[in-house]
Amino acid sequence: MFKRIGNLVKGFMGLFISGLEKQNPEALLEVEKENLRKQISEYNKGLAAHAGLCERLMSQVKRETSEIKELTAKAGAHLKAGNRKLAGEYALRLQKLKDDHTGNVQQLEDAEKTYEELKNARDIAVKNARDKIESLKRDISETKVAKATAELNEMASGMIGEIGGSGDTLNRLEEMIREEKDLAKGRARVAKDSIDTTELREMEAERSALEEMALADFAAEAGIVLEDDGAAGGGEATGASEDEKTM
């Protein structure tokens, strides 16, 4: 009974978590990127330990190579000097050292080969993981764009159906604005027709008369003879006027 309930709870939790993952793919991707960083860090620790082993073997091989040269020189010197026993001891040590050195050289080669293989395996795994992450990032971006485009198209489709329908708000608003516009034009026309222009014409005639009187006074003061609009021989009158002005 309790096992079945536990399974049911686990199922609900799995569905809930799956739903959250679908709603937040970027968060899930960041978690995987962090896991990849941790895995690389742990792998590098093991790789560093193996590299340390290679370095120790390399140091030991170098030290043994130096000792082999030294023992070879000592054994040869004592043999030439006639110290066969001491030369034999050095020769025995040299023989044992060479055997150990051969084994250590082989171990070093194997260790270096293993190190290169582990390093290449790490680089390939990291590259594949990073390529996968970049591909997922592009897929997430493209999915977002596709969803946004689909939503916009759905909204546009719905708006076209609503706007194109009969008796909609935009049609009523257009009719109301047209009525208000026609009413405003009618009021403007009525106001224009009701303006009394008689007084304006009288004011204009009075101003013209005052201008003529002021011009006559100015001509009299300046000694200029003004011509009437209907007089003939305007050229002679003008000439007399010019003579009077010269005098």
C-alpha positions in Angstrom: 0.0 0.0 0.0 2.7 2.5 1.1 4.8 1.4 -1.8 2.0 2.2 -4.3 1.5 5.6 -2.7 5.2 6.2 -2.9 5.2 5.3 -6.6 2.2 7.6 -7.1 4.0 10.5 -5.4 7.1 9.9 -7.4 5.1 9.9 -10.6 3.4 13.2 -9.7 6.8 14.7 -8.8 8.2 13.5 -12.1 5.4 15.1 -14.1 5.8 18.3 -12.1 9.5 18.5 -12.7 9.1 17.6 -16.4 6.7 20.4 -16.7 9.1 22.9 -15.1 11.9 21.7 -17.4 9.7 22.3 -20.5 8.8 25.8 -19.3 12.4 26.7 -18.4 14.8 24.9 -20.9 17.4 27.6 -20.4 17.6 26.8 -16.7 18.0 23.1 -17.4 20.7 23.9 -19.9 22.6 26.0 -17.3 22.4 23.1 -14.9 23.9 20.8 -17.5 26.7 23.3 -18.3 27.5 23.4 -14.6 27.5 19.6 -14.4 29.9 19.6 -17.3 32.2 22.0 -15.6 32.3 19.8 -12.5 32.9 16.7 -14.5 35.8 18.4 -16.3 37.3 19.5 -13.0 37.1 16.0 -11.5 38.5 14.5 -14.7 41.4 17.0 -14.7 42.2 16.0 -11.1 42.7 12.4 -12.1 44.6 13.4 -15.2 46.9 15.6 -13.0 47.6 12.6 -10.7 48.5 10.5 -13.7 50.7 13.3 -15.1 52.4 13.4 -11.7 53.2 9.7 -12.0 54.7 10.3 -15.4 56.9 13.0 -14.0 58.1 10.8 -11.1 58.9 8.0 -13.6 60.7 10.5 -15.8 62.8 11.8 -12.9 63.6 8.3 -11.9 64.7 7.3 -15.4 66.9 10.4 -15.7 68.5 9.6 -12.3 69.0 6.0 -13.3 70.6 7.1 -16.6 73.0 9.3 -14.7 73.8 6.4 -12.2 74.4 4.0 -15.1 77.0 6.3 -16.6 78.6 6.8 -13.2 78.8 3.0 -12.4 80.0 2.2 -15.9 82.8 4.7 -15.5 83.8 3.4 -12.1 83.7 -0.3 -13.1 85.8 0.4 -16.1 88.3 2.4 -14.1 88.7 -0.2 -11.4 89.0 -3.0 -14.0 91.8 -1.1 -15.7 93.5 -0.5 -12.4 93.5 -4.2 -11.6 90.8 -4.0 -8.8 88.8 -6.9 -10.1 86.7 -7.5 -7.0 85.7 -3.8 -6.7 85.1 -3.7 -10.4 82.9 -6.8 -10.1 80.8 -5.2 -7.4 80.2 -2.1 -9.6 79.5 -4.3 -12.6 76.9 -6.3 -10.5 75.2 -3.1 -9.3 75.3 -1.8 -12.9 73.6 -4.9 -14.2 70.8 -4.7 -11.6 70.3 -1.0 -12.2 70.1 -1.6 -16.0 67.4 -4.2 -15.5 65.4 -1.8 -13.3 66.0 1.1 -15.7 64.7 -0.9 -18.6 61.5 -1.7 -16.7 61.1 2.0 -15.6 61.6 3.2 -19.2 58.9 0.9 -20.4 56.6 2.1 -17.6 57.3 5.7 -18.5 56.4 5.0 -22.1 53.2 3.3 -21.1 52.3 6.1 -18.7 52.9 8.8 -21.3 50.8 6.9 -23.8 48.0 6.5 -21.3 48.2 10.2 -20.4 47.9 11.3 -24.1 44.9 8.9 -24.6 43.2 10.2 -21.5 43.8 13.8 -22.5 42.5 13.2 -26.0 39.4 11.4 -24.7 38.8 14.4 -22.4 39.2 16.9 -25.2 36.9 15.0 -27.5 34.2 14.5 -24.8 34.3 18.2 -23.9 34.1 19.3 -27.5 31.1 17.1 -28.2 29.4 18.3 -25.0 30.0 21.9 -25.9 28.8 21.4 -29.5 25.7 19.8 -28.1 25.1 22.7 -25.7 25.5 25.2 -28.5 23.1 23.2 -30.7 20.6 23.2 -27.9 21.0 26.9 -27.3 20.3 27.5 -31.0 17.3 25.2 -30.9 15.9 27.0 -27.9 16.2 30.3 -29.6 14.6 29.1 -32.8 11.8 27.5 -30.8 11.2 30.8 -29.0 11.1 32.7 -32.3 8.8 30.1 -33.8 6.4 30.2 -30.8 6.4 34.0 -30.9 5.7 34.0 -34.7 2.9 31.5 -34.2 1.3 33.6 -31.5 1.5 36.8 -33.6 -0.1 35.0 -36.6 -2.9 33.7 -34.3 -3.4 37.2 -33.0 -3.5 38.7 -36.4 -5.9 36.1 -37.7 -8.2 36.8 -34.8 -8.0 40.5 -35.3 -8.8 40.2 -39.0 -11.9 38.2 -38.1 -13.0 40.7 -35.5 -12.3 43.9 -37.4 -13.9 42.6 -40.6 -17.1 41.6 -38.8 -20.4 43.5 -39.3 -21.5 46.0 -36.6 -18.1 46.2 -35.0 -16.8 49.1 -32.9 -14.6 50.6 -35.6 -17.6 51.0 -38.0 -19.7 52.6 -35.4 -16.8 55.0 -34.5 -16.4 55.9 -38.1 -20.0 56.7 -38.5 -20.0 58.9 -35.3 -17.0 60.8 -36.5 -18.5 61.4 -39.9 -21.7 62.8 -38.3 -19.8 65.1 -36.0 -17.7 66.3 -39.0 -20.8 67.1 -41.1 -22.4 68.9 -38.2 -19.3 71.0 -37.6 -19.2 72.0 -41.3 -22.9 73.0 -41.2 -22.4 75.2 -38.1 -19.4 76.9 -39.7 -21.5 77.6 -42.8 -24.4 79.1 -40.8 -22.0 81.3 -38.8 -20.4 82.5 -42.0 -23.7 83.4 -43.6 -24.9 85.3 -40.5 -22.0 87.7 -40.6 -23.1 91.4 -41.4 -20.7 92.8 -44.0 -22.5 96.2 -44.3 -20.5 97.8 -41.5 -17.2 96.4 -42.9 -17.9 98.0 -46.3 -18.8 101.4 -44.7 -15.5 101.3 -42.6 -13.6 100.5 -45.8 -15.2 103.4 -47.7 -14.5 105.8 -44.8 -10.8 104.7 -44.7 -10.5 105.3 -48.5 -12.0 108.8 -48.2 -9.6 109.7 -45.4 -6.7 108.4 -47.5 -7.7 110.7 -50.4 -8.0 113.8 -48.1 -4.6 113.1 -46.6 -3.1 112.7 -50.1 -4.7 116.1 -51.3 -3.3 117.9 -48.2 0.2 116.4 -48.9 0.1 117.4 -52.6 -1.0 121.0 -51.7 1.9 121.3 -49.2 4.4 119.9 -51.7 3.1 122.0 -54.7 2.0 119.0 -56.6 -1.0 119.2 -58.9 -3.1 116.0 -58.6 -4.8 114.7 -61.8 -8.3 113.6 -61.9 -8.8 109.9 -62.8 -11.0 110.9 -65.9 -8.9 113.8 -67.2 -7.4 113.7 -70.7 -3.9 114.6 -71.7 -2.4 113.2 -68.7 1.1 113.5 -70.1 1.0 117.3 -70.3 -0.4 117.7 -66.8 2.4 115.6 -65.6 4.9 117.7 -67.5 3.5 120.9 -65.9 3.7 119.3 -62.5 7.4 118.5 -63.1 8.1 122.1 -64.2 6.4 123.5 -61.1 8.4 121.1 -58.9 11.6 122.2 -60.6 10.8 125.9 -59.9 
